[in-house]
Amino acid sequence: MDQNCCVDAGHHRTGTGMAYCQQYISNCNTVVLNGILLPAPLGYGSRYFVLFNIKAKRIPITLFWSVPNITNICQDCEQKGHPCGFSSQRRQAFCKHQGSRCEIVATTSSAATFVVLLLTAATALYLSLKSKADEEIRLKIETFLKAYGTSKPTRYTFSEVKKVTRRFKDKLGQGGFGSVYKGRLANGVPVAVKMLENSNSNGQDFINEVATIGRIHHANVVHLLGFCSEGTRRALIYEFMPNESLEEYIFAHESDICRELLTPNKMLEIASSIARGMEYLHQGCNQRILHFGIKPHNILLDYSFNPKISDFGLAKLCSRDESIVTLTAARGTLGYIAPELYSRNFGTVSYKSDVYSFGMVVLEMVSGRRNSDPWVENQNEVYIPEWIYGKIITGQELESTRQMTQMENDIMRKLAIVALWCIQWNPKNRPLAAKVMNMLTGSLPSLTMPPKPFVSSAGHPILQA
């Protein structure tokens, strides 16, 4: 008669530093694990058993079968001088009346059952642990939202988010975080809805966004209108920015109209606005906000081409009198990350790290090219800061694809000099965001040429640090 072996954490003892669960029942044909009925593996022998060890997050489970009736039958057969056999259909051993030795019958169904059991048990354990982790993240977010107060943006249900986006019909873009969809609120206001589908930060990116820009209302910082946190579904609802990101215009082809829109005057206007928004984050809020993600992709443009800083998933809050922060790992995108985020030999991590990223964005605007590592294997690639520094020192024009007035040339040189100050290796040599604003609004003759903001090609400073 079949019996069910129920394996659970209630029946356990401690062995060699590991708790395990064991059930030992004769004629055991099925096993119940986490409410799932599983077939026991088939086989027999004087010491036959199957042992599972499934470990995840310090939760070991051992499944143990013993089928002594098979052993007894085989022993009885041998005493009578008959060989031992096994029927997979009847699931029991029997005596053969020919031959002189006991045969151990291994069937394909036995191996298949073993594999199915192992996979099913592992899947059940994974789903159980994932469910527990999801619940921990949900509680973490709800605790944060409760402590946040009543001034947070509007909270939406997931059903409302689907209605706002017309069931995610109009997709605007895709990123490492998930997808962005165009939507419209009930009052007709167009919005961009960011679904945090691929978040691996235990909900921290969601918390960072709501905690930082949830209370901010600044002309150069994107406005967070609402959010959704329902189970494992999380969404952020922003004001809609119709002209996409600055990246679309900096790296457009020379003949493309997008690049043509970035005239020297427009570049100066955009750089000044980004610096103004950055200064507000560093000095204008109750708590200092370090962005750690300033790059062209995260600078969005509204209807009037007014730039707004977005994506605060990597941001860090600190008190206004705190000038140094501690990070366990580098944050940001390669090419825009300040040297001190790689190695403390370059200095301490602070709001000056955002100034470095800003400087790289301005250099890319001026050159229309992506910055690259000065020690790349492909020697045909140009390290933009070095290329621009050489142009400034030798008095060459920075823009050669179109004819510019003297005033436009002066604006380009001003932007380049300010940017070269911002990307100094030593954070102490970089200007504050407020100083950057003054430099951009001042005259070109008032600016001094900064030290060379990179080392010679004799060695990579980060690798030598």
N, C-alpha and C positions, 0 to 999 in steps of 0.2 A: 504493500500500500504506500502511495506517495506521501511524503511529509514535506512541510515547508520549513526551511531553516531561516529564521529571522536574525539578521546581523545588524546590530545597532551599537551606538556608543555607550549604551547602558550596560552591556556585558563586556567588561574590559578588566585588564590588570596591567601592571607595569612590568615590562621585561627589561631588556638592555637599554634603558633610557628612553623607551618608546612605548606609548600606550597602544594596545591593539585589542581588537574585538575578535573573539573566537567562538564558534558554535560547533559542537561535535555531536552529530546525530546519525545513527545508523540508517541505512536505506534512504539517504537524503537525495531527493530528485530535483527540488527547486529551492531557490533562495529568494528572499524578499530583501531588497536593498533600497532604502529611502522610498518605500512604497511601490517599488517596481518589481514585478515577479520575473525572476530570471531562471533559466534552466541550469541545473548543476552539470558539470562536465562528466562524461562517462568514462569508465575505466575500472580496473580492479587490480588487485595484487596484494601481497602480504603486508606491504607498507605503503599502499597507494594513497596519495593525497594531492590536492592542488592548493597552492598558496599564492595569494595576491598581496602586493604591497603598493598601495596607491597613496602618494604623498602630495599634499598641496597645502600650503599655509599651516604647517605643523599639525595636519589632521590625517594621521595614518589609518588605514583600514585594512584588516587582514581577513580574507575569506578562507575557510578551512573546511574541506570535506574529508570524511573518512567513511569507507564502505566496507566494514568488517565482514558483512555477510558474504561478499564475493570472496574474500580471503578464506573464510570457513569452507565455502563450497569447493574451492580449489584444493585446500588441504585434504578435505574428505575424498576428493577425486584421486589425489596422489596416493593416499593410504589404500585405496581400492585398486591402484594400478592403472587408472584411466587418466587420459589427458583432460585438461580443463579448457572450456570454450566460453564465448560470451556472445550474446545476442543483443545487437543494438536496438532491434525492434521491441523485444521484450524487456530490455534494460536489465538483464540479469545474467549471471554465470550459469553454466550447465556442464555436466560431465559428458565427455565424448567416449565412445566405446571402441575407438581404434587409436593406435599410436601408443607411445609409452612415456610421453613427457607432457608437462603442463605448458600450454601455449598462452602467450599474452596477446590478445587481439586488440590491435589499435585501429580504430575506424576513422574514416574521414569526417563523419558527423561529430565525433568526439572533439577533434581539433577545431572544427568550425564552431562548435558550441563554445569552446574555450575562448576563441577570439571574439565572438559576439558578446560573451559575458564580460570580457575584459573591456571592450569598447563601450558597452552600455554602462558598466560601473564607472568608468572614467568620465563619460559624458554626464552621468547623473551627478557625480561629485563636482565637475566643473560648473554645471548649471547652478548647483547649490551654492558654491563659493561666489560665483558671479552675482547671484541674487543678493547675497549678503553684502558684497562690495557695493553694488548699486544702492542698496538701502543705506549704507554708511554715507555715501556721497549725498544722497537725498537729504538725510538728517543734517549733514554738514551745511548744505545750502540753506535749508529751512532755518537752522539756527542763526546763520548769518543774516538772512532776510528779516528775522524777528528782531535781531539786535540793531538792524539798520535804521529802523524807525518808520515813520509815516511819510517822510519826504521822498521816498524812492519813486522811480518811474512807475507807470501803470502796469499792473500785472495782468496778463492774458492767459486764458486757458488754451490748450492745444487746439481745441475745436475752433476757437476764435482766430488763432494763428492760421489755420487752414482756410478759414473764410477770408481773412485779410489777403492771403496770397493766392486765392482762388485755387486752392489745393496744389500750391507750388507749381503753377502753370508757367510762370515767366522767370527763368533762371538767369541771373545776372553774371554769376561767376562761381568758381570753385577754388578752394584753398585747402591748406592742411587741416584747418579746423572743421571743414564741412562745406556747405553751399550757401550762396546768397540769392535770395529771390526778391523780385519786385512785388510790392503789394500796395494796398490802399486802405486806410482806416475808414471807419464808418462815416467820419466827417469829411471824407474826400481827400485827406492829406496823403500824398504819395510817400511810401516808406520803403526801406530796404530791410529785409528780414534775414538775419544770419542764423542758420541752424548749426548748432555745435554738435555735429554728427560724429566727428572723428576725434573728439577730445580725449586726450590721454593724461590729463593733469588732475584727475580726481575732482573735477568741478572748479579748480582754482582759477582757470581762465574766465569762467562765467562770473565768479565772485570778483575778480579783478576788474572786469568791465563795469559791473554794476556799482562797485565800491568807488571807482575813480570818476567815471564820467556820468554816473547817475545823478550827481548834484551839480555838475558843471554846466554853465550856460555862458559860453564864450564864442565870439564870432569866428574864431579860428580853431575850434574844437568841435568835432561832429557831435550832434545832440542825440542822446539816447532817449527815445520816447517811451519804450516799454520793454517788457521781457516776459518769457514764459519758462516756468520750471514745473514740470508735471511728470512725475516718475523719472524715467531716464531721458525724457525729451526736454531739451533746453534751447531757447531761442532768444535772440536780442533784436530789438526793433529800433532802427535808426531813421533819421530824416534821410530822404532820398537825395542823392547827389548825381545829377543828370550827366555831368561831364566826366564821369569816371575818375580815374586816378592820374596823378602827375606822370606816372610811368608811361602812360599811353602817349604822352606828348614829348617827353624827353628823348625816347628811343625810337621815335617814328623815323621813317626814311626821309632823307633830306628833301625829296620832292613832295613829301606828304604834307597836306595842309595842316596836320596836327603840329608838326615841328615848326611850321611857319607862324603859328599862333604864339610861339614862345619868343617874342621879340625881346631885346635887352631890357626895355622898360617893363614888360610883363614879368620877366625873370626877377627883376629887382623887387617888383611889387609882391610876387609870390614868396620870395626869400624873406622879405620883411614881415609878411603875414605869418609865415611859419615860425619865425623867431619870436614874434609877439605871442603866438599861442604857446610856444615852449616856455617863454618867460612867465606866462600865467601859471602853467603847471608847476614850475619850480618855485615861484614866489607869491603868486596871487591867490592860492587856495589855502584853506585852513590847515591842510596837510600837504606837504611837498609830494608831488607825483613824479616819479622817474619812469619814463615811457619805455625805454630799451627796445623800441621797435620803429624808430623814425627812419623811413626809407620812402622812395617815390611811390611804391605800391600802397602805402598807408597814408598818403596825402591825397585827399579827395577834393574834387572841384565842384562848386555849386553852379547855379545858373549864371552867375556873374564872373565865373572863373576865380572866385574867392577860395583859397585853399583852407582845408580843415584837417587837423590831425585826427586819425582814427585808429582803431584796433589797439585796445589797451590790455590785451590778453597777457602780455608779459610785464605789465606795469607793476611798480612796487611803491607802496605808501610809506612815508616816513615823516617824522615831525619836522617842522620848519627850521628848528635849530640844529637838526641833525644833518651834517654835511657828508658823512661817510656811511655807506651801507655795506652789509655783508651778504654775499651771494654764494651759494654752494656750487653753482655752475654758470658758465657764460650764457648770456641771453641775447637774442637778436639774430640777424641774418648776416652771413659771411659777406664781408666787404663794407659793412656799416658798423660792425662791432668795434668798440674802442679797445686799444691794446691792453689796458688794465683789466679788462674782463677776461683776457686770456692768462695774464700773469701779473701778480701784484708787484713785480719788479718795476713795472712802469708807473706805479702809483696806486692810489686808492680809488675804489669805485664810488662815484658820486653823480650828481646831476651834470657834471662835465662830460660824462659818457654820452649823454644825449646831444651835447654840443658837437662832439666828434661826428656822430651820425649825421647831424644837420650839415656839417661842413662837406661830407661826402656827397650828400644830395645836391648841394649847390655846385660842386665841381662837375657833377654829371649834367646838371642843367647847362652849365657854361660850355661844356665840351660836346654834349649830345651823345656821349659814349659811356658805357658801363665801366666803373673802376675795376681794376683787376690787381692781383697780387704782383709785386715787383719782381718776384723770383719764380714766376711760372715757368714751366718747362718749355712752352712755346715762346721763343724769343721774339716772334712777330707781334705778340700782344704788347700793348703799351700800358704802363702804369700811369693812369691819368694824373694823379698829383704830381709826379715827376715831370710829365710832359708839360703840364700847365706851368709849373715852377720855372722850367726852362724858358718858356715863352715870355713870362713876365720879366725875368732877369735880362733877357736879350732884347726886350722891347718889341717883340713881334705881336701881331694881331692874333687874337684867340679865335676869331671867326673868319674863315676863308671862303665860305660857300656863298656869301652874298655881300654886297656892298653896304658898308655901314658908315654913318656919320661919325665925327670925332666924339660927339657926346655919347653915342652908343658904344664906341670903343672904350671910353672912360668907364662906362657902367660895367662893361664886361670885366675890365681890369679890377674895378672895385670889388665886384662879386668874387673874383678869383682870390684876391689878397685876403679878404675876410674869411673865405673858406679855408685857405691855407693856415690862417691863425687857428681856426677851429679844429683842424686835424693834427695839431701838434702832439707828438708822442707823450710828452709829459703833461698830465691834466692841469698842472698849475700854470702852464703857459697858455692854456686856452681861455678865451674871454667868457664871461658870464653871458647868459642870453640877453640881459638888458644892455650889456656893452655891445653885443653883436648888433642890436637894433640901432644903437647910436652910430656905430661904424657904417652901417648901410645907409643911414640918412645923412651922414656927413659927406664932406668933399673928398675927392681922390687924393689931393696933395696932403691932406691931414693924416693919411694912412702910411704907416711904415711897413717895410717888407719884413715878413716874419722869418725866423730861422728856417733852414731846410727841414721840412716836416717829415723826413724819412731818412733812413740810413743808407749808406752806399751798398752796392750789390755784393760787398765782400761777405755778407752773412745776413741771415734772417734774424732780426732781434727776438722774435717770439721763440724761434727754435733754439737760440742761444741762451735765452733766459733760464 
